[in-house]
């Protein structure tokens, strides 16, 4: 079975453009990726834009990504099939140590 990575993402909808704003730590010391998307947070548009943007950035098919939790929250857990931690770091930069 292919590797899968769970990625915590904090999404900013209606952010003007689709972009990665870097890594951050929450108050509990958990690592998350800050991403902005231009789509509005209605009818799942921001979630669809997030999946499409991450798929393109990580060079994976959209079908390999899914929102595992946080469907209606700004903080989401995205599961990415066929990707390991090293590939994730290569594409998005090294996350900070918690």
ABEGO torsion letter per residue (X at the ends): XBBBBBBBBBBBBGAGBBBBAEBBBBAAGBBBBBBBBABBABGGAAAAAAAAAAAAAAGBBAAABBBABGAABABBBBBBBGBBAAAAAAAAEBBBBX
